Amino acid sequence: MTGGTMTESQPGHGSDGMGVEGAAARTADEHAAACRIVLRQALQRAGARAPETVALDDPELLGRMTGGALVSDMPLPPFDNSQMDGYAVCAVDLAGAAPGAPVELQIGIATAAGDAPVAHAPGTASPVMTGAPIPAGADAVVPVERALPPQFPPLARAGRGAPQGAVAFAAPVATGEFVRRAGSDLGAGAEILPAGVRLAPARIGALAAAGIAEVPVAPRPRVLLCSTGDEITPQAGPGGLAPGRIHDANTPMLAAALRSAAAEVRVVRCDDSPGALRAALRAHERWADLLVTSGGISAGAFEVVREALAPLGARFVKVAMQPGGPQGLGMLALDASGGADAASAGPRLPALCFPGNPVSAMLSAELFLLPTLREHAGLPAERPREQRPLAHDAESPEGKLQLRRGTIAPDGRVVLSGPSSHLLRGLATAEVIAEIPLGIGFLAENAPVVVWRIHD
């Protein structure tokens, strides 16, 4: 999306640029900017909590953000060790080695990975395996394939017999060759990871190498997700759906989207009762950093979210987009008695309110909510966009940004499906979302259109 910028005053009350009833529709870019103001407040609430501690082997650690700098109390590697299977030597002992005049050395005690370091006798060659400690006194390693013969004879480890035999070398070796020095990766007291980075597998590996068993992580934003409507049913019983009821698609869909953006989600469902919604809000407001609702914000009767949240400081606006025109947002306030008080100076709960039609709810989340959460979680904020030609003519409301579901034809062109906001299967089977910009009423076949993949 492209468009204007918003004044970053407190959203949800006063002169905030958030829009009022009956005002002209704002652009999707303008609304996205306003939502970012609200979401920054939510993230500040999350950031005010103390870091959590997660065990290194806990699956929950993957993808979390470090809650502080992590420092190693040991050097990495912790001791000089061999980079190759070979012979540890003193480089000076092989200074005169040449193809026609090899230098022969007696074989010393062998060291395997996991053995304690042994002493190296000058004038010998101590067999050493990859990762094993360099024998004290040796300063280089010659790979076994460069030795004569190029394979190990029977070897003796410390305390397991006396070494036998000799080995020859036909070339000198540089001091330090194939020796991994202690601290060459990280010195003792050095920072492994700074605060605020996403814990990917290699980063978890670095912590494990330093012996860190528990990791402080930043608190995840807590989202109270509320779907409203007398018609929604979480799951039909044995008798199927009651007349006039539908399955609740929005709650599991939006909960999954929020969790994919590293949010912690708590779900409530409310019927078309403003009092029930406010009661749910009061029950969870201390836990939540952000309220997200779906449904109940249009211009009809029984719009429960509008009725319940407008007195608390929410604003409900029109956005020039299809689907997803009705939107709501704000900083909600409750007075000390638990009632509605938009003028309260106390803590306010950030809220975003989406339409109830499933496609509208999902695409609203994609534009106005998930980018900020993904960025906070160390993920790419925006889905990659590209231009592709249309496979057919397309019409769009000229006064709106239209988001159309589409598939990619074998020739690379985009085939659009219907625009209706209840066609959830069309969204589920779509490969891309195509953006037909504000101000465009018609696009001819082969006209370029911006698309982004919805399921990546």
C-alpha positions in Angstrom: 0.0 0.0 0.0 1.0 3.6 -0.5 -0.5 6.7 0.9 -0.5 9.5 3.5 0.9 9.6 7.0 -0.9 10.2 10.2 -0.4 12.5 13.1 0.9 10.4 16.0 -1.3 11.7 18.8 -3.0 9.5 21.4 -5.5 7.5 19.4 -9.0 6.9 20.6 -9.9 10.2 22.2 -9.5 13.9 21.5 -8.2 15.3 18.3 -6.5 12.2 17.0 -7.1 12.0 13.3 -8.8 8.7 13.9 -12.0 9.6 12.1 -15.6 10.1 13.2 -19.0 8.8 12.3 -20.1 10.0 8.9 -16.6 11.3 7.9 -15.2 10.6 4.5 -13.5 7.3 4.1 -9.8 7.3 4.9 -7.3 5.4 2.7 -5.9 2.0 3.7 -2.5 3.6 4.2 -3.9 6.3 6.5 -5.7 3.6 8.6 -2.6 1.4 8.7 -0.6 4.4 10.1 -3.3 5.0 12.8 -3.3 1.3 13.7 0.5 1.4 14.1 0.0 4.1 16.8 -2.3 1.8 18.7 -0.1 -1.2 18.3 3.0 0.7 19.5 1.0 1.3 22.7 0.3 -2.5 22.9 3.9 -3.4 22.4 4.9 -0.9 25.1 2.6 -2.6 27.5 4.2 -6.0 26.6 7.7 -4.6 27.0 7.0 -3.3 30.4 6.7 -6.8 31.8 9.9 -8.5 33.0 11.7 -11.0 30.7 10.6 -14.6 31.0 13.0 -17.5 31.3 12.8 -20.5 28.9 14.9 -23.6 29.1 17.3 -24.1 26.2 15.7 -27.4 25.3 12.1 -26.1 25.5 10.4 -26.0 22.0 8.9 -22.7 23.0 12.3 -21.1 22.8 12.5 -21.2 19.0 11.4 -17.9 17.5 11.4 -16.0 20.8 13.2 -12.7 21.2 16.1 -12.4 23.6 15.1 -10.5 26.7 18.7 -9.3 27.4 22.3 -9.6 26.3 23.6 -13.1 26.7 27.3 -13.4 27.7 29.6 -16.4 27.7 31.4 -17.2 30.9 33.9 -19.4 29.0 36.0 -19.1 25.8 34.7 -20.8 22.7 36.1 -23.2 21.9 37.1 -23.8 25.5 40.5 -25.3 24.6 42.9 -25.6 21.7 41.6 -28.4 19.6 42.3 -30.1 16.3 40.6 -29.2 13.1 41.5 -32.5 11.4 42.3 -36.1 12.1 46.1 -36.1 12.0 49.3 -35.8 13.9 50.0 -33.0 16.4 53.7 -31.9 16.0 56.1 -29.2 16.8 56.4 -27.3 13.5 60.2 -26.9 14.0 60.6 -30.7 13.9 59.4 -30.7 10.3 61.2 -27.6 9.1 63.5 -29.7 6.8 60.9 -32.1 5.4 60.8 -32.4 1.7 59.4 -34.9 -0.9 62.9 -36.4 -1.5 63.9 -36.1 2.2 61.0 -36.9 4.5 61.4 -36.5 8.2 60.5 -39.5 10.4 59.1 -39.1 13.9 58.1 -41.6 16.5 54.4 -41.9 17.1 53.3 -40.6 20.5 50.1 -41.0 22.7 46.9 -40.6 20.7 44.1 -38.2 21.8 40.5 -38.7 20.8 37.6 -36.2 21.2 36.6 -36.2 24.8 40.1 -37.2 26.2 41.9 -35.0 28.6 45.0 -33.2 27.1 48.3 -35.2 27.1 51.8 -33.9 27.0 53.6 -33.9 23.6 57.2 -34.9 23.5 59.4 -32.9 21.1 60.6 -35.0 18.2 57.4 -37.1 18.1 54.1 -37.1 16.3 51.0 -37.3 18.6 47.9 -38.7 16.8 45.0 -36.4 17.4 41.4 -36.6 16.2 39.1 -33.8 15.1 37.9 -31.9 18.1 40.4 -33.4 20.5 42.6 -31.3 22.7 46.0 -30.3 21.2 48.7 -32.1 23.2 50.6 -29.6 25.4 53.7 -28.7 23.6 52.5 -29.3 20.1 51.8 -26.2 17.9 50.5 -27.6 14.5 48.5 -30.5 13.1 49.4 -32.5 9.9 46.3 -34.2 8.4 46.7 -38.0 8.3 46.3 -38.1 4.6 49.5 -36.0 4.2 51.5 -38.5 6.3 53.5 -41.4 5.2 51.7 -43.8 5.4 48.4 -41.8 4.9 46.5 -43.8 7.5 46.8 -44.5 11.2 48.5 -47.6 12.5 47.1 -49.2 15.7 47.2 -46.4 18.3 47.6 -46.2 22.1 45.6 -43.7 24.1 46.8 -42.4 27.5 46.8 -45.3 30.1 46.0 -47.9 27.4 49.5 -49.1 26.5 52.6 -47.7 25.0 52.7 -46.2 21.5 54.5 -48.0 18.8 55.9 -47.2 15.3 56.9 -44.2 13.3 55.4 -41.9 10.7 57.1 -39.7 8.1 56.3 -36.3 6.6 57.4 -35.0 3.2 56.6 -31.3 3.8 57.0 -28.7 6.5 54.0 -27.4 8.4 53.2 -23.8 9.5 52.8 -23.1 13.2 49.1 -23.1 14.1 48.0 -25.0 11.0 44.8 -26.9 11.6 44.7 -25.8 15.3 41.5 -24.2 16.5 42.6 -21.9 19.3 40.7 -21.5 22.5 38.5 -18.4 22.3 38.9 -18.0 18.5 35.1 -18.0 18.2 34.3 -16.1 21.4 36.3 -14.9 24.3 35.3 -15.4 27.9 33.0 -12.6 29.0 32.1 -11.7 25.4 28.5 -11.2 24.2 27.0 -14.2 22.4 23.7 -12.4 21.4 22.4 -8.9 22.1 19.0 -8.2 23.4 16.1 -8.1 21.0 17.2 -10.7 18.4 15.1 -13.7 17.3 16.2 -17.1 18.5 16.8 -19.1 15.3 18.4 -22.5 15.4 22.0 -21.4 14.9 21.6 -18.8 17.7 20.3 -21.5 20.0 23.3 -23.6 19.1 25.7 -20.8 20.1 24.0 -20.6 23.5 24.2 -24.3 24.0 27.9 -24.3 23.1 28.5 -21.7 25.9 26.7 -23.9 28.4 23.7 -21.6 28.8 20.7 -23.7 30.1 18.1 -21.0 30.5 17.5 -18.0 28.3 15.8 -14.8 29.2 13.2 -13.9 26.5 11.1 -10.8 25.9 7.5 -11.2 26.8 5.2 -11.9 23.8 2.4 -9.5 23.2 -0.8 -10.8 24.7 -3.9 -10.5 22.5 -7.4 -10.9 23.8 -9.3 -12.1 20.7 -13.0 -11.7 20.8 -15.5 -12.8 18.2 -19.0 -11.5 18.6 -22.5 -12.5 17.3 -25.5 -14.5 18.4 -25.1 -16.5 15.3 -21.6 -18.0 15.8 -21.1 -21.5 17.2 -17.6 -22.8 18.2 -18.4 -26.4 17.1 -21.7 -28.0 16.2 -22.9 -30.8 18.4 -24.2 -34.2 17.3 -27.4 -32.6 16.0 -25.5 -30.2 13.8 -26.0 -26.4 13.6 -29.1 -24.9 15.1 -31.2 -22.8 12.7 -29.7 -19.5 11.9 -26.3 -20.4 13.4 -22.9 -20.6 11.7 -19.5 -22.1 12.7 -17.1 -19.5 14.1 -14.3 -19.3 11.5 -12.9 -16.0 12.6 -11.6 -17.0 16.0 -9.4 -20.0 15.0 -8.3 -18.2 11.8 -7.3 -15.0 13.6 -5.8 -16.9 16.6 -3.6 -18.9 14.2 -2.5 -15.7 12.4 -1.6 -14.0 15.7 0.3 -17.0 16.9 2.2 -17.1 13.6 3.3 -13.6 14.4 4.6 -14.7 17.8 1.6 -13.3 19.9 0.1 -15.0 22.9 -3.6 -15.4 22.4 -6.6 -15.7 24.8 -10.0 -16.3 23.2 -13.4 -15.1 24.3 -16.7 -15.3 22.4 -19.6 -12.9 23.1 -23.2 -12.8 22.0 -24.8 -9.6 20.9 -24.8 -8.1 24.3 -22.7 -5.0 25.0 -22.7 -5.9 28.7 -21.3 -9.3 28.0 -18.5 -7.8 25.9 -17.6 -5.3 28.6 -17.7 -8.0 31.3 -15.2 -10.1 29.2 -13.0 -7.0 28.8 -13.0 -6.3 32.5 -12.2 -10.0 33.2 -9.1 -10.0 31.0 -7.9 -6.3 30.8 -5.0 -6.9 33.3 -3.7 -9.8 31.2 -4.1 -8.3 27.7 -1.8 -5.9 25.9 -4.2 -5.7 23.0 -7.9 -6.3 22.2 -8.8 -7.6 18.8 -12.5 -8.1 17.9 -14.3 -9.3 14.8 -17.8 -8.4 13.9 -20.3 -5.9 15.3 -18.9 -2.6 13.9 -21.0 -1.9 10.8 -23.9 0.6 10.5 -26.7 -1.9 11.3 -28.7 -2.6 14.5 -27.2 -4.8 17.2 -23.6 -3.8 16.4 -22.3 -5.0 19.8 -18.7 -4.0 19.5 -19.6 -0.4 18.5 -22.2 -0.1 21.3 -19.8 -1.6 23.9 -16.6 0.1 23.0 -17.5 3.5 21.7 -18.2 4.8 25.2 -14.8 3.5 26.3 -12.9 5.5 23.7 -13.0 3.5 20.5 -13.5 5.2 17.1 -15.3 3.5 14.2 -14.3 4.6 10.7 -14.7 3.9 7.0 -11.7 2.8 5.1 -11.7 3.0 1.3 -11.0 -0.7 0.7 -13.0 -3.8 -0.3 -13.4 -6.0 1.6 -12.9 -4.5 5.0 -14.4 -1.1 4.8 -15.7 -0.8 8.4 -12.9 -0.6 10.9 -12.5 0.4 14.6 -9.6 1.2 16.8 -8.7 3.1 19.9 -7.4 3.2 23.5 -10.1 1.8 25.8 -10.6 3.1 29.3 -12.5 1.7 32.3 -13.1 3.6 35.4 -12.2 2.3 38.8 -15.6 0.7 39.3 -15.3 -1.2 36.1 -17.7 1.0 34.1 -17.2 2.8 30.9 -15.3 6.1 31.2 -13.7 7.4 28.0 -12.4 10.4 29.9 -10.5 8.3 32.5 -6.9 9.2 32.9 -6.0 5.6 33.9 -4.3 2.9 31.9 -5.9 2.3 28.5 -6.2 -0.9 26.6 -5.3 -0.7 22.9 -7.9 -2.2 20.6 -8.4 -3.0 16.9 -11.8 -3.9 15.6 -12.3 -5.8 12.4 -15.4 -6.6 10.4 -17.1 -9.9 10.9 -17.1 -11.4 7.4 -14.2 -13.9 7.4 -12.3 -12.6 4.4 -12.7 -9.0 5.6 -11.4 -10.0 9.0 -8.4 -11.9 7.7 -7.3 -9.3 5.1 -7.8 -6.5 7.7 -5.4 -8.4 10.0 -2.9 -8.7 7.1 -2.9 -5.0 6.4 -3.4 -3.4 9.8 -2.2 -5.8 12.5 0.2 -8.6 11.5 3.0 -6.5 9.9 3.7 -4.7 13.2 3.6 -7.9 15.2 5.8 -9.7 12.7 8.4 -6.9 12.8 8.3 -6.9 16.6 9.0 -10.7 16.5 12.0 -10.3 14.2 10.2 -11.5 11.1 9.7 -9.6 7.8 6.9 -7.1 8.4 5.5 -7.2 4.9 4.9 -10.0 2.6 7.0 -9.8 -0.6 5.2 -8.1 -3.4 5.6 -8.5 -7.2 3.9 -7.4 -10.4 2.2 -9.9 -12.6 -0.1 -9.5 -15.6 -3.9 -10.2 -15.3 -5.3 -13.1 -17.2 -8.5 -11.3 -17.9 -10.3 -7.9 -17.6 -11.2 -6.9 -14.0 -13.5 -4.2 -12.6 -13.1 -2.6 -9.2 -14.9 0.1 -7.3 -13.0 3.2 -8.3 -13.2 4.8 -4.9 -11.6 1.8 -3.1 -8.5 -0.3 -2.8 -9.8 -3.7 -3.9 -8.1 -6.9 -2.5 -8.9 -9.8 -4.8 -8.0 -13.4 -4.3 -6.3 -15.0 -7.2 -4.3 -18.0 -8.5 -1.3 -18.1 -10.9 -2.0 -19.5 -14.3 0.6 -21.7 -16.0 1.7 -18.7 -18.1 2.3 -16.7 -14.9 -0.7 -14.5 -15.2 -3.2 -13.9 -12.4 -6.7 -15.3 -12.4 -8.9 -13.5 -10.0 -11.8 -15.0 -8.1 -14.9 -13.2 -6.8 -14.6 -10.2 -4.6 -17.3 -11.1 -2.0 -16.2 -11.0 1.6 -17.9 -14.2 2.7 -16.0 -16.5 0.2 -13.6 -18.0 2.7 -12.8 -21.1 0.6 -11.7 -18.7 -2.1 -9.3 -17.2 0.3 -8.1 -20.6 1.5 -7.4 -21.8 -2.1 -6.0 -18.5 -3.3 -2.3 -18.4 -4.1 -2.1 -14.6 -4.1 -3.9 -11.4 -3.1 -4.1 -8.9 -5.9 -4.3 -5.2 -5.2 -6.3 -3.0 -7.5 -5.5 0.5 -6.4 -7.7 3.3 -5.2 -8.8 5.3 -8.3 -8.8 2.4 -10.7 -12.1 1.2 -11.9 -11.0 -1.1 -14.7 -8.0 -3.1 -15.6 -7.6 -4.8 -19.0 -6.3 -8.2 -19.7 -2.5 -8.3 -19.3 -2.5 -5.1 -17.2 0.1 -5.4 -14.4 -1.2 -5.9 -10.9 0.6 -6.0 -7.6 0.2 -9.4 -5.8 1.4 -11.0 -2.6 1.2 -14.5 -1.3 -1.3 -15.0 1.5 -0.1 -18.3 2.8 3.7 -17.9 2.9 
